[in-house]
Amino acid sequence: MLLIKCPWCGERDMVEFTHGGDATKVYPKDPNATTSEEWHDFIYLRENPCGEHVEYWHHVAGCRQWLKVRRDTTTHDILTTAPADGDLDT
Ligand SMILES: [Zn+2]
């Protein structure tokens, strides 16, 4: 069983969560000045890192809050978690 530590609920089975994608992508600062190519890259292009990666997860079967998870993609270890608008410990 893989456990994810929700900042509000504590450790829970990962089946309670859904993956929300790459948390390192930054929303365009001026959407009206963003070109179609930049929108394409923002929406569709993702890295496929080997090692530590920061992702959004949604505690959909729990408190329904969004969180950030730093996860090792090679071992699936959950390294740290934080609220989606918070900072992860290093
Ligand atoms: Zn929760």
PDB file of the backbone (N, CA, C, O) and the ligand in Angstrom, with CONECT records:
HET     ZN  A 101       1
ATOM      1  N   MET A   1       0.847  -1.180   0.000  1.00  0.00           N
ATOM      2  CA  MET A   1       0.000   0.000   0.000  1.00  0.00           C
ATOM      3  C   MET A   1       0.889   1.239   0.000  1.00  0.00           C
ATOM      4  O   MET A   1       1.839   1.332   0.777  1.00  0.00           O
ATOM      5  N   LEU A   2       0.573   2.182  -0.873  1.00  0.00           N
ATOM      6  CA  LEU A   2       1.310   3.437  -0.934  1.00  0.00           C
ATOM      7  C   LEU A   2       0.516   4.489  -0.157  1.00  0.00           C
ATOM      8  O   LEU A   2      -0.667   4.710  -0.416  1.00  0.00           O
ATOM      9  N   LEU A   3       1.184   5.126   0.793  1.00  0.00           N
ATOM     10  CA  LEU A   3       0.531   6.130   1.624  1.00  0.00           C
ATOM     11  C   LEU A   3       0.966   7.532   1.203  1.00  0.00           C
ATOM     12  O   LEU A   3       2.143   7.782   0.945  1.00  0.00           O
ATOM     13  N   ILE A   4       0.000   8.434   1.141  1.00  0.00           N
ATOM     14  CA  ILE A   4       0.269   9.846   0.880  1.00  0.00           C
ATOM     15  C   ILE A   4      -0.188  10.619   2.111  1.00  0.00           C
ATOM     16  O   ILE A   4      -1.306  10.433   2.591  1.00  0.00           O
ATOM     17  N   LYS A   5       0.692  11.498   2.622  1.00  0.00           N
ATOM     18  CA  LYS A   5       0.349  12.285   3.804  1.00  0.00           C
ATOM     19  C   LYS A   5      -0.390  13.547   3.383  1.00  0.00           C
ATOM     20  O   LYS A   5       0.214  14.507   2.904  1.00  0.00           O
ATOM     21  N   CYS A   6      -1.691  13.531   3.568  1.00  0.00           N
ATOM     22  CA  CYS A   6      -2.497  14.724   3.301  1.00  0.00           C
ATOM     23  C   CYS A   6      -2.210  15.736   4.415  1.00  0.00           C
ATOM     24  O   CYS A   6      -2.223  15.361   5.588  1.00  0.00           O
ATOM     25  N   PRO A   7      -1.949  17.020   4.081  1.00  0.00           N
ATOM     26  CA  PRO A   7      -1.672  18.021   5.115  1.00  0.00           C
ATOM     27  C   PRO A   7      -2.820  18.183   6.112  1.00  0.00           C
ATOM     28  O   PRO A   7      -2.591  18.640   7.232  1.00  0.00           O
ATOM     29  N   TRP A   8      -4.042  17.821   5.738  1.00  0.00           N
ATOM     30  CA  TRP A   8      -5.192  17.995   6.614  1.00  0.00           C
ATOM     31  C   TRP A   8      -5.646  16.689   7.279  1.00  0.00           C
ATOM     32  O   TRP A   8      -6.137  16.717   8.408  1.00  0.00           O
ATOM     33  N   CYS A   9      -5.491  15.557   6.607  1.00  0.00           N
ATOM     34  CA  CYS A   9      -6.044  14.283   7.082  1.00  0.00           C
ATOM     35  C   CYS A   9      -4.999  13.303   7.604  1.00  0.00           C
ATOM     36  O   CYS A   9      -5.345  12.325   8.265  1.00  0.00           O
ATOM     37  N   GLY A  10      -3.732  13.556   7.315  1.00  0.00           N
ATOM     38  CA  GLY A  10      -2.698  12.608   7.700  1.00  0.00           C
ATOM     39  C   GLY A  10      -2.481  11.563   6.620  1.00  0.00           C
ATOM     40  O   GLY A  10      -2.917  11.740   5.482  1.00  0.00           O
ATOM     41  N   GLU A  11      -1.808  10.472   6.973  1.00  0.00           N
ATOM     42  CA  GLU A  11      -1.479   9.455   5.977  1.00  0.00           C
ATOM     43  C   GLU A  11      -2.723   8.683   5.552  1.00  0.00           C
ATOM     44  O   GLU A  11      -3.488   8.190   6.382  1.00  0.00           O
ATOM     45  N   ARG A  12      -2.903   8.592   4.233  1.00  0.00           N
ATOM     46  CA  ARG A  12      -4.051   7.891   3.654  1.00  0.00           C
ATOM     47  C   ARG A  12      -3.581   7.058   2.475  1.00  0.00           C
ATOM     48  O   ARG A  12      -2.570   7.366   1.845  1.00  0.00           O
ATOM     49  N   ASP A  13      -4.320   6.005   2.187  1.00  0.00           N
ATOM     50  CA  ASP A  13      -4.018   5.158   1.042  1.00  0.00           C
ATOM     51  C   ASP A  13      -4.136   5.975  -0.243  1.00  0.00           C
ATOM     52  O   ASP A  13      -5.044   6.794  -0.383  1.00  0.00           O
ATOM     53  N   MET A  14      -3.216   5.750  -1.177  1.00  0.00           N
ATOM     54  CA  MET A  14      -3.228   6.543  -2.410  1.00  0.00           C
ATOM     55  C   MET A  14      -4.496   6.372  -3.233  1.00  0.00           C
ATOM     56  O   MET A  14      -4.776   7.211  -4.090  1.00  0.00           O
ATOM     57  N   VAL A  15      -5.271   5.320  -3.007  1.00  0.00           N
ATOM     58  CA  VAL A  15      -6.512   5.147  -3.777  1.00  0.00           C
ATOM     59  C   VAL A  15      -7.508   6.260  -3.486  1.00  0.00           C
ATOM     60  O   VAL A  15      -8.467   6.445  -4.236  1.00  0.00           O
ATOM     61  N   GLU A  16      -7.287   7.010  -2.391  1.00  0.00           N
ATOM     62  CA  GLU A  16      -8.177   8.131  -2.073  1.00  0.00           C
ATOM     63  C   GLU A  16      -7.842   9.385  -2.887  1.00  0.00           C
ATOM     64  O   GLU A  16      -8.575  10.373  -2.843  1.00  0.00           O
ATOM     65  N   PHE A  17      -6.739   9.339  -3.625  1.00  0.00           N
ATOM     66  CA  PHE A  17      -6.248  10.523  -4.333  1.00  0.00           C
ATOM     67  C   PHE A  17      -6.316  10.321  -5.841  1.00  0.00           C
ATOM     68  O   PHE A  17      -6.305   9.195  -6.337  1.00  0.00           O
ATOM     69  N   THR A  18      -6.387  11.441  -6.555  1.00  0.00           N
ATOM     70  CA  THR A  18      -6.206  11.411  -8.002  1.00  0.00           C
ATOM     71  C   THR A  18      -5.039  12.321  -8.350  1.00  0.00           C
ATOM     72  O   THR A  18      -4.792  13.334  -7.695  1.00  0.00           O
ATOM     73  N   HIS A  19      -4.338  11.931  -9.390  1.00  0.00           N
ATOM     74  CA  HIS A  19      -3.167  12.681  -9.836  1.00  0.00           C
ATOM     75  C   HIS A  19      -3.633  13.917 -10.587  1.00  0.00           C
ATOM     76  O   HIS A  19      -4.522  13.838 -11.435  1.00  0.00           O
ATOM     77  N   GLY A  20      -3.032  15.060 -10.272  1.00  0.00           N
ATOM     78  CA  GLY A  20      -3.451  16.310 -10.902  1.00  0.00           C
ATOM     79  C   GLY A  20      -2.443  16.903 -11.858  1.00  0.00           C
ATOM     80  O   GLY A  20      -2.678  17.975 -12.415  1.00  0.00           O
ATOM     81  N   GLY A  21      -1.329  16.230 -12.059  1.00  0.00           N
ATOM     82  CA  GLY A  21      -0.373  16.704 -13.041  1.00  0.00           C
ATOM     83  C   GLY A  21       0.827  17.420 -12.456  1.00  0.00           C
ATOM     84  O   GLY A  21       0.997  17.531 -11.242  1.00  0.00           O
ATOM     85  N   ASP A  22       1.635  17.892 -13.356  1.00  0.00           N
ATOM     86  CA  ASP A  22       2.908  18.548 -13.056  1.00  0.00           C
ATOM     87  C   ASP A  22       2.669  19.853 -12.306  1.00  0.00           C
ATOM     88  O   ASP A  22       1.949  20.723 -12.793  1.00  0.00           O
ATOM     89  N   ALA A  23       3.264  19.995 -11.131  1.00  0.00           N
ATOM     90  CA  ALA A  23       3.103  21.218 -10.341  1.00  0.00           C
ATOM     91  C   ALA A  23       4.206  22.225 -10.618  1.00  0.00           C
ATOM     92  O   ALA A  23       4.257  23.276  -9.979  1.00  0.00           O
ATOM     93  N   THR A  24       5.085  21.922 -11.557  1.00  0.00           N
ATOM     94  CA  THR A  24       6.156  22.866 -11.858  1.00  0.00           C
ATOM     95  C   THR A  24       5.786  23.795 -13.010  1.00  0.00           C
ATOM     96  O   THR A  24       6.486  24.777 -13.257  1.00  0.00           O
ATOM     97  N   LYS A  25       4.703  23.502 -13.711  1.00  0.00           N
ATOM     98  CA  LYS A  25       4.253  24.364 -14.802  1.00  0.00           C
ATOM     99  C   LYS A  25       3.675  25.656 -14.228  1.00  0.00           C
ATOM    100  O   LYS A  25       2.924  25.630 -13.252  1.00  0.00           O
ATOM    101  N   VAL A  26       4.022  26.756 -14.827  1.00  0.00           N
ATOM    102  CA  VAL A  26       3.559  28.063 -14.356  1.00  0.00           C
ATOM    103  C   VAL A  26       2.547  28.609 -15.360  1.00  0.00           C
ATOM    104  O   VAL A  26       2.832  28.709 -16.553  1.00  0.00           O
ATOM    105  N   TYR A  27       1.365  28.960 -14.861  1.00  0.00           N
ATOM    106  CA  TYR A  27       0.308  29.512 -15.704  1.00  0.00           C
ATOM    107  C   TYR A  27       0.800  30.808 -16.338  1.00  0.00           C
ATOM    108  O   TYR A  27       1.454  31.605 -15.666  1.00  0.00           O
ATOM    109  N   PRO A  28       0.500  31.038 -17.619  1.00  0.00           N
ATOM    110  CA  PRO A  28       0.968  32.273 -18.272  1.00  0.00           C
ATOM    111  C   PRO A  28       0.520  33.525 -17.508  1.00  0.00           C
ATOM    112  O   PRO A  28      -0.625  33.621 -17.066  1.00  0.00           O
ATOM    113  N   LYS A  29       1.452  34.487 -17.361  1.00  0.00           N
ATOM    114  CA  LYS A  29       1.155  35.699 -16.589  1.00  0.00           C
ATOM    115  C   LYS A  29       0.100  36.563 -17.263  1.00  0.00           C
ATOM    116  O   LYS A  29      -0.735  37.168 -16.589  1.00  0.00           O
ATOM    117  N   ASP A  30       0.133  36.622 -18.579  1.00  0.00           N
ATOM    118  CA  ASP A  30      -0.844  37.414 -19.320  1.00  0.00           C
ATOM    119  C   ASP A  30      -1.497  36.524 -20.375  1.00  0.00           C
ATOM    120  O   ASP A  30      -0.992  36.418 -21.493  1.00  0.00           O
ATOM    121  N   PRO A  31      -2.611  35.886 -20.031  1.00  0.00           N
ATOM    122  CA  PRO A  31      -3.247  34.945 -20.961  1.00  0.00           C
ATOM    123  C   PRO A  31      -3.597  35.572 -22.305  1.00  0.00           C
ATOM    124  O   PRO A  31      -3.546  34.889 -23.328  1.00  0.00           O
ATOM    125  N   ASN A  32      -3.951  36.852 -22.327  1.00  0.00           N
ATOM    126  CA  ASN A  32      -4.327  37.503 -23.587  1.00  0.00           C
ATOM    127  C   ASN A  32      -3.132  37.758 -24.495  1.00  0.00           C
ATOM    128  O   ASN A  32      -3.291  37.928 -25.704  1.00  0.00           O
ATOM    129  N   ALA A  33      -1.942  37.784 -23.918  1.00  0.00           N
ATOM    130  CA  ALA A  33      -0.733  38.018 -24.714  1.00  0.00           C
ATOM    131  C   ALA A  33      -0.008  36.710 -25.027  1.00  0.00           C
ATOM    132  O   ALA A  33       1.060  36.722 -25.640  1.00  0.00           O
ATOM    133  N   THR A  34      -0.576  35.602 -24.614  1.00  0.00           N
ATOM    134  CA  THR A  34       0.054  34.295 -24.824  1.00  0.00           C
ATOM    135  C   THR A  34      -0.304  33.775 -26.212  1.00  0.00           C
ATOM    136  O   THR A  34      -1.472  33.762 -26.602  1.00  0.00           O
ATOM    137  N   THR A  35       0.706  33.353 -26.943  1.00  0.00           N
ATOM    138  CA  THR A  35       0.473  32.858 -28.303  1.00  0.00           C
ATOM    139  C   THR A  35      -0.106  31.448 -28.270  1.00  0.00           C
ATOM    140  O   THR A  35      -0.053  30.762 -27.249  1.00  0.00           O
ATOM    141  N   SER A  36      -0.653  31.034 -29.396  1.00  0.00           N
ATOM    142  CA  SER A  36      -1.203  29.677 -29.492  1.00  0.00           C
ATOM    143  C   SER A  36      -0.131  28.628 -29.240  1.00  0.00           C
ATOM    144  O   SER A  36      -0.383  27.606 -28.602  1.00  0.00           O
ATOM    145  N   GLU A  37       1.056  28.891 -29.743  1.00  0.00           N
ATOM    146  CA  GLU A  37       2.155  27.939 -29.527  1.00  0.00           C
ATOM    147  C   GLU A  37       2.513  27.836 -28.045  1.00  0.00           C
ATOM    148  O   GLU A  37       2.764  26.744 -27.537  1.00  0.00           O
ATOM    149  N   GLU A  38       2.535  28.991 -27.350  1.00  0.00           N
ATOM    150  CA  GLU A  38       2.819  28.970 -25.898  1.00  0.00           C
ATOM    151  C   GLU A  38       1.714  28.238 -25.141  1.00  0.00           C
ATOM    152  O   GLU A  38       2.000  27.500 -24.198  1.00  0.00           O
ATOM    153  N   TRP A  39       0.444  28.433 -25.541  1.00  0.00           N
ATOM    154  CA  TRP A  39      -0.661  27.702 -24.900  1.00  0.00           C
ATOM    155  C   TRP A  39      -0.530  26.203 -25.142  1.00  0.00           C
ATOM    156  O   TRP A  39      -0.743  25.389 -24.243  1.00  0.00           O
ATOM    157  N   HIS A  40      -0.174  25.860 -26.376  1.00  0.00           N
ATOM    158  CA  HIS A  40       0.019  24.446 -26.696  1.00  0.00           C
ATOM    159  C   HIS A  40       1.077  23.836 -25.786  1.00  0.00           C
ATOM    160  O   HIS A  40       0.872  22.768 -25.208  1.00  0.00           O
ATOM    161  N   ASP A  41       2.208  24.522 -25.663  1.00  0.00           N
ATOM    162  CA  ASP A  41       3.299  24.013 -24.833  1.00  0.00           C
ATOM    163  C   ASP A  41       2.867  23.909 -23.369  1.00  0.00           C
ATOM    164  O   ASP A  41       3.178  22.926 -22.696  1.00  0.00           O
ATOM    165  N   PHE A  42       2.147  24.928 -22.875  1.00  0.00           N
ATOM    166  CA  PHE A  42       1.715  24.924 -21.478  1.00  0.00           C
ATOM    167  C   PHE A  42       0.741  23.773 -21.202  1.00  0.00           C
ATOM    168  O   PHE A  42       0.830  23.111 -20.167  1.00  0.00           O
ATOM    169  N   ILE A  43      -0.170  23.546 -22.117  1.00  0.00           N
ATOM    170  CA  ILE A  43      -1.220  22.549 -21.888  1.00  0.00           C
ATOM    171  C   ILE A  43      -0.744  21.123 -22.159  1.00  0.00           C
ATOM    172  O   ILE A  43      -1.068  20.204 -21.408  1.00  0.00           O
ATOM    173  N   TYR A  44       0.025  20.943 -23.234  1.00  0.00           N
ATOM    174  CA  TYR A  44       0.296  19.574 -23.679  1.00  0.00           C
ATOM    175  C   TYR A  44       1.696  19.045 -23.415  1.00  0.00           C
ATOM    176  O   TYR A  44       1.871  17.832 -23.298  1.00  0.00           O
ATOM    177  N   LEU A  45       2.690  19.903 -23.319  1.00  0.00           N
ATOM    178  CA  LEU A  45       4.054  19.394 -23.196  1.00  0.00           C
ATOM    179  C   LEU A  45       4.432  19.210 -21.735  1.00  0.00           C
ATOM    180  O   LEU A  45       4.337  20.135 -20.928  1.00  0.00           O
ATOM    181  N   ARG A  46       4.856  18.016 -21.418  1.00  0.00           N
ATOM    182  CA  ARG A  46       5.252  17.694 -20.050  1.00  0.00           C
ATOM    183  C   ARG A  46       6.576  16.956 -20.052  1.00  0.00           C
ATOM    184  O   ARG A  46       6.891  16.198 -20.969  1.00  0.00           O
ATOM    185  N   GLU A  47       7.342  17.199 -18.999  1.00  0.00           N
ATOM    186  CA  GLU A  47       8.572  16.446 -18.794  1.00  0.00           C
ATOM    187  C   GLU A  47       8.210  15.064 -18.257  1.00  0.00           C
ATOM    188  O   GLU A  47       7.137  14.868 -17.686  1.00  0.00           O
ATOM    189  N   ASN A  48       9.096  14.139 -18.443  1.00  0.00           N
ATOM    190  CA  ASN A  48       8.912  12.805 -17.881  1.00  0.00           C
ATOM    191  C   ASN A  48      10.157  12.493 -17.059  1.00  0.00           C
ATOM    192  O   ASN A  48      10.993  11.682 -17.460  1.00  0.00           O
ATOM    193  N   PRO A  49      10.271  13.159 -15.882  1.00  0.00           N
ATOM    194  CA  PRO A  49      11.521  13.093 -15.138  1.00  0.00           C
ATOM    195  C   PRO A  49      11.768  11.717 -14.515  1.00  0.00           C
ATOM    196  O   PRO A  49      10.844  10.981 -14.166  1.00  0.00           O
ATOM    197  N   CYS A  50      13.024  11.417 -14.397  1.00  0.00           N
ATOM    198  CA  CYS A  50      13.460  10.202 -13.704  1.00  0.00           C
ATOM    199  C   CYS A  50      14.055  10.666 -12.384  1.00  0.00           C
ATOM    200  O   CYS A  50      15.165  11.197 -12.354  1.00  0.00           O
ATOM    201  N   GLY A  51      13.320  10.467 -11.289  1.00  0.00           N
ATOM    202  CA  GLY A  51      13.791  10.928  -9.983  1.00  0.00           C
ATOM    203  C   GLY A  51      12.734  11.798  -9.333  1.00  0.00           C
ATOM    204  O   GLY A  51      11.537  11.575  -9.519  1.00  0.00           O
ATOM    205  N   GLU A  52      13.175  12.796  -8.567  1.00  0.00           N
ATOM    206  CA  GLU A  52      12.233  13.635  -7.822  1.00  0.00           C
ATOM    207  C   GLU A  52      11.429  14.516  -8.761  1.00  0.00           C
ATOM    208  O   GLU A  52      11.949  15.078  -9.726  1.00  0.00           O
ATOM    209  N   HIS A  53      10.141  14.619  -8.446  1.00  0.00           N
ATOM    210  CA  HIS A  53       9.247  15.435  -9.250  1.00  0.00           C
ATOM    211  C   HIS A  53       8.134  15.959  -8.349  1.00  0.00           C
ATOM    212  O   HIS A  53       7.699  15.273  -7.424  1.00  0.00           O
ATOM    213  N   VAL A  54       7.674  17.186  -8.627  1.00  0.00           N
ATOM    214  CA  VAL A  54       6.599  17.780  -7.839  1.00  0.00           C
ATOM    215  C   VAL A  54       5.312  17.732  -8.651  1.00  0.00           C
ATOM    216  O   VAL A  54       5.263  18.174  -9.799  1.00  0.00           O
ATOM    217  N   GLU A  55       4.280  17.191  -8.033  1.00  0.00           N
ATOM    218  CA  GLU A  55       3.001  16.982  -8.722  1.00  0.00           C
ATOM    219  C   GLU A  55       1.849  17.489  -7.858  1.00  0.00           C
ATOM    220  O   GLU A  55       1.960  17.578  -6.636  1.00  0.00           O
ATOM    221  N   TYR A  56       0.744  17.820  -8.523  1.00  0.00           N
ATOM    222  CA  TYR A  56      -0.498  18.095  -7.802  1.00  0.00           C
ATOM    223  C   TYR A  56      -1.255  16.786  -7.625  1.00  0.00           C
ATOM    224  O   TYR A  56      -1.295  15.952  -8.529  1.00  0.00           O
ATOM    225  N   TRP A  57      -1.852  16.619  -6.455  1.00  0.00           N
ATOM    226  CA  TRP A  57      -2.728  15.491  -6.186  1.00  0.00           C
ATOM    227  C   TRP A  57      -3.975  16.043  -5.510  1.00  0.00           C
ATOM    228  O   TRP A  57      -3.921  17.055  -4.812  1.00  0.00           O
ATOM    229  N   HIS A  58      -5.081  15.374  -5.724  1.00  0.00           N
ATOM    230  CA  HIS A  58      -6.369  15.800  -5.170  1.00  0.00           C
ATOM    231  C   HIS A  58      -6.865  14.717  -4.228  1.00  0.00           C
ATOM    232  O   HIS A  58      -6.982  13.555  -4.616  1.00  0.00           O
ATOM    233  N   HIS A  59      -7.159  15.098  -2.988  1.00  0.00           N
ATOM    234  CA  HIS A  59      -7.665  14.120  -2.021  1.00  0.00           C
ATOM    235  C   HIS A  59      -9.175  13.982  -2.222  1.00  0.00           C
ATOM    236  O   HIS A  59      -9.986  14.412  -1.402  1.00  0.00           O
ATOM    237  N   VAL A  60      -9.503  13.372  -3.333  1.00  0.00           N
ATOM    238  CA  VAL A  60     -10.885  13.348  -3.812  1.00  0.00           C
ATOM    239  C   VAL A  60     -11.810  12.508  -2.921  1.00  0.00           C
ATOM    240  O   VAL A  60     -12.997  12.814  -2.811  1.00  0.00           O
ATOM    241  N   ALA A  61     -11.293  11.475  -2.296  1.00  0.00           N
ATOM    242  CA  ALA A  61     -12.135  10.626  -1.434  1.00  0.00           C
ATOM    243  C   ALA A  61     -11.930  10.964   0.040  1.00  0.00           C
ATOM    244  O   ALA A  61     -12.252  10.167   0.921  1.00  0.00           O
ATOM    245  N   GLY A  62     -11.394  12.148   0.296  1.00  0.00           N
ATOM    246  CA  GLY A  62     -11.174  12.584   1.677  1.00  0.00           C
ATOM    247  C   GLY A  62     -11.674  14.001   1.845  1.00  0.00           C
ATOM    248  O   GLY A  62     -12.867  14.272   1.710  1.00  0.00           O
ATOM    249  N   CYS A  63     -10.751  14.907   2.141  1.00  0.00           N
ATOM    250  CA  CYS A  63     -11.129  16.298   2.421  1.00  0.00           C
ATOM    251  C   CYS A  63     -11.356  17.115   1.152  1.00  0.00           C
ATOM    252  O   CYS A  63     -11.825  18.250   1.227  1.00  0.00           O
ATOM    253  N   ARG A  64     -11.030  16.554  -0.010  1.00  0.00           N
ATOM    254  CA  ARG A  64     -11.224  17.177  -1.320  1.00  0.00           C
ATOM    255  C   ARG A  64     -10.316  18.396  -1.527  1.00  0.00           C
ATOM    256  O   ARG A  64     -10.602  19.251  -2.365  1.00  0.00           O
ATOM    257  N   GLN A  65      -9.240  18.469  -0.770  1.00  0.00           N
ATOM    258  CA  GLN A  65      -8.264  19.548  -0.942  1.00  0.00           C
ATOM    259  C   GLN A  65      -7.192  19.124  -1.954  1.00  0.00           C
ATOM    260  O   GLN A  65      -6.919  17.937  -2.131  1.00  0.00           O
ATOM    261  N   TRP A  66      -6.595  20.121  -2.610  1.00  0.00           N
ATOM    262  CA  TRP A  66      -5.471  19.886  -3.511  1.00  0.00           C
ATOM    263  C   TRP A  66      -4.184  20.032  -2.723  1.00  0.00           C
ATOM    264  O   TRP A  66      -4.081  20.869  -1.826  1.00  0.00           O
ATOM    265  N   LEU A  67      -3.208  19.213  -3.065  1.00  0.00           N
ATOM    266  CA  LEU A  67      -1.921  19.276  -2.406  1.00  0.00           C
ATOM    267  C   LEU A  67      -0.795  19.091  -3.408  1.00  0.00           C
ATOM    268  O   LEU A  67      -1.006  18.612  -4.522  1.00  0.00           O
ATOM    269  N   LYS A  68       0.412  19.481  -2.992  1.00  0.00           N
ATOM    270  CA  LYS A  68       1.612  19.211  -3.770  1.00  0.00           C
ATOM    271  C   LYS A  68       2.295  18.009  -3.145  1.00  0.00           C
ATOM    272  O   LYS A  68       2.329  17.849  -1.925  1.00  0.00           O
ATOM    273  N   VAL A  69       2.834  17.176  -4.009  1.00  0.00           N
ATOM    274  CA  VAL A  69       3.556  15.994  -3.550  1.00  0.00           C
ATOM    275  C   VAL A  69       4.901  15.957  -4.262  1.00  0.00           C
ATOM    276  O   VAL A  69       4.956  16.014  -5.491  1.00  0.00           O
ATOM    277  N   ARG A  70       5.980  15.863  -3.502  1.00  0.00           N
ATOM    278  CA  ARG A  70       7.291  15.602  -4.100  1.00  0.00           C
ATOM    279  C   ARG A  70       7.486  14.098  -4.048  1.00  0.00           C
ATOM    280  O   ARG A  70       7.523  13.500  -2.973  1.00  0.00           O
ATOM    281  N   ARG A  71       7.612  13.487  -5.238  1.00  0.00           N
ATOM    282  CA  ARG A  71       7.637  12.037  -5.354  1.00  0.00           C
ATOM    283  C   ARG A  71       8.839  11.628  -6.185  1.00  0.00           C
ATOM    284  O   ARG A  71       9.218  12.317  -7.132  1.00  0.00           O
ATOM    285  N   ASP A  72       9.429  10.511  -5.826  1.00  0.00           N
ATOM    286  CA  ASP A  72      10.514   9.947  -6.638  1.00  0.00           C
ATOM    287  C   ASP A  72       9.875   9.007  -7.652  1.00  0.00           C
ATOM    288  O   ASP A  72       9.280   7.992  -7.287  1.00  0.00           O
ATOM    289  N   THR A  73      10.003   9.355  -8.926  1.00  0.00           N
ATOM    290  CA  THR A  73       9.320   8.575  -9.961  1.00  0.00           C
ATOM    291  C   THR A  73       9.969   7.208 -10.200  1.00  0.00           C
ATOM    292  O   THR A  73       9.373   6.341 -10.839  1.00  0.00           O
ATOM    293  N   THR A  74      11.178   7.017  -9.691  1.00  0.00           N
ATOM    294  CA  THR A  74      11.824   5.717  -9.877  1.00  0.00           C
ATOM    295  C   THR A  74      11.490   4.735  -8.768  1.00  0.00           C
ATOM    296  O   THR A  74      11.444   3.527  -9.002  1.00  0.00           O
ATOM    297  N   THR A  75      11.254   5.245  -7.550  1.00  0.00           N
ATOM    298  CA  THR A  75      10.956   4.358  -6.414  1.00  0.00           C
ATOM    299  C   THR A  75       9.503   4.483  -5.957  1.00  0.00           C
ATOM    300  O   THR A  75       9.016   3.637  -5.207  1.00  0.00           O
ATOM    301  N   HIS A  76       8.811   5.525  -6.399  1.00  0.00           N
ATOM    302  CA  HIS A  76       7.443   5.867  -5.986  1.00  0.00           C
ATOM    303  C   HIS A  76       7.371   6.310  -4.525  1.00  0.00           C
ATOM    304  O   HIS A  76       6.283   6.385  -3.953  1.00  0.00           O
ATOM    305  N   ASP A  77       8.520   6.603  -3.924  1.00  0.00           N
ATOM    306  CA  ASP A  77       8.518   7.115  -2.554  1.00  0.00           C
ATOM    307  C   ASP A  77       7.916   8.510  -2.533  1.00  0.00           C
ATOM    308  O   ASP A  77       8.234   9.344  -3.380  1.00  0.00           O
ATOM    309  N   ILE A  78       7.042   8.760  -1.559  1.00  0.00           N
ATOM    310  CA  ILE A  78       6.501  10.087  -1.329  1.00  0.00           C
ATOM    311  C   ILE A  78       7.462  10.786  -0.380  1.00  0.00           C
ATOM    312  O   ILE A  78       7.633  10.349   0.758  1.00  0.00           O
ATOM    313  N   LEU A  79       8.096  11.874  -0.834  1.00  0.00           N
ATOM    314  CA  LEU A  79       9.150  12.513  -0.049  1.00  0.00           C
ATOM    315  C   LEU A  79       8.593  13.595   0.867  1.00  0.00           C
ATOM    316  O   LEU A  79       8.928  13.632   2.051  1.00  0.00           O
ATOM    317  N   THR A  80       7.751  14.474   0.339  1.00  0.00           N
ATOM    318  CA  THR A  80       7.120  15.518   1.146  1.00  0.00           C
ATOM    319  C   THR A  80       5.780  15.883   0.522  1.00  0.00           C
ATOM    320  O   THR A  80       5.536  15.626  -0.656  1.00  0.00           O
ATOM    321  N   THR A  81       4.923  16.482   1.330  1.00  0.00           N
ATOM    322  CA  THR A  81       3.643  16.992   0.837  1.00  0.00           C
ATOM    323  C   THR A  81       3.387  18.359   1.463  1.00  0.00           C
ATOM    324  O   THR A  81       3.967  18.704   2.493  1.00  0.00           O
ATOM    325  N   ALA A  82       2.508  19.131   0.825  1.00  0.00           N
ATOM    326  CA  ALA A  82       2.136  20.459   1.340  1.00  0.00           C
ATOM    327  C   ALA A  82       0.823  20.848   0.685  1.00  0.00           C
ATOM    328  O   ALA A  82       0.447  20.269  -0.334  1.00  0.00           O
ATOM    329  N   PRO A  83       0.115  21.827   1.257  1.00  0.00           N
ATOM    330  CA  PRO A  83      -1.055  22.359   0.557  1.00  0.00           C
ATOM    331  C   PRO A  83      -0.644  22.852  -0.833  1.00  0.00           C
ATOM    332  O   PRO A  83       0.506  23.244  -1.033  1.00  0.00           O
ATOM    333  N   ALA A  84      -1.563  22.834  -1.782  1.00  0.00           N
ATOM    334  CA  ALA A  84      -1.240  23.190  -3.168  1.00  0.00           C
ATOM    335  C   ALA A  84      -0.640  24.587  -3.291  1.00  0.00           C
ATOM    336  O   ALA A  84       0.177  24.829  -4.180  1.00  0.00           O
ATOM    337  N   ASP A  85      -1.029  25.505  -2.419  1.00  0.00           N
ATOM    338  CA  ASP A  85      -0.481  26.853  -2.502  1.00  0.00           C
ATOM    339  C   ASP A  85       0.655  27.069  -1.502  1.00  0.00           C
ATOM    340  O   ASP A  85       1.102  28.197  -1.293  1.00  0.00           O
ATOM    341  N   GLY A  86       1.115  25.987  -0.893  1.00  0.00           N
ATOM    342  CA  GLY A  86       2.205  26.093   0.083  1.00  0.00           C
ATOM    343  C   GLY A  86       3.542  25.686  -0.494  1.00  0.00           C
ATOM    344  O   GLY A  86       3.645  25.307  -1.661  1.00  0.00           O
ATOM    345  N   ASP A  87       4.545  25.767   0.324  1.00  0.00           N
ATOM    346  CA  ASP A  87       5.903  25.399  -0.085  1.00  0.00           C
ATOM    347  C   ASP A  87       6.240  24.024   0.468  1.00  0.00           C
ATOM    348  O   ASP A  87       5.923  23.702   1.613  1.00  0.00           O
ATOM    349  N   LEU A  88       6.882  23.228  -0.358  1.00  0.00           N
ATOM    350  CA  LEU A  88       7.359  21.922   0.085  1.00  0.00           C
ATOM    351  C   LEU A  88       8.672  22.102   0.835  1.00  0.00           C
ATOM    352  O   LEU A  88       9.477  22.965   0.486  1.00  0.00           O
ATOM    353  N   ASP A  89       8.888  21.295   1.856  1.00  0.00           N
ATOM    354  CA  ASP A  89      10.191  21.293   2.520  1.00  0.00           C
ATOM    355  C   ASP A  89      11.218  20.780   1.526  1.00  0.00           C
ATOM    356  O   ASP A  89      10.891  20.001   0.630  1.00  0.00           O
ATOM    357  N   THR A  90      12.437  21.210   1.681  1.00  0.00           N
ATOM    358  CA  THR A  90      13.490  20.738   0.763  1.00  0.00           C
ATOM    359  C   THR A  90      14.056  19.429   1.232  1.00  0.00           C
ATOM    360  O   THR A  90      14.950  18.878   0.590  1.00  0.00           O
TER     361      THR A  90
HETATM  362 ZN    ZN A 101      -7.186  15.200   3.013  1.00  0.00          ZN2+
END
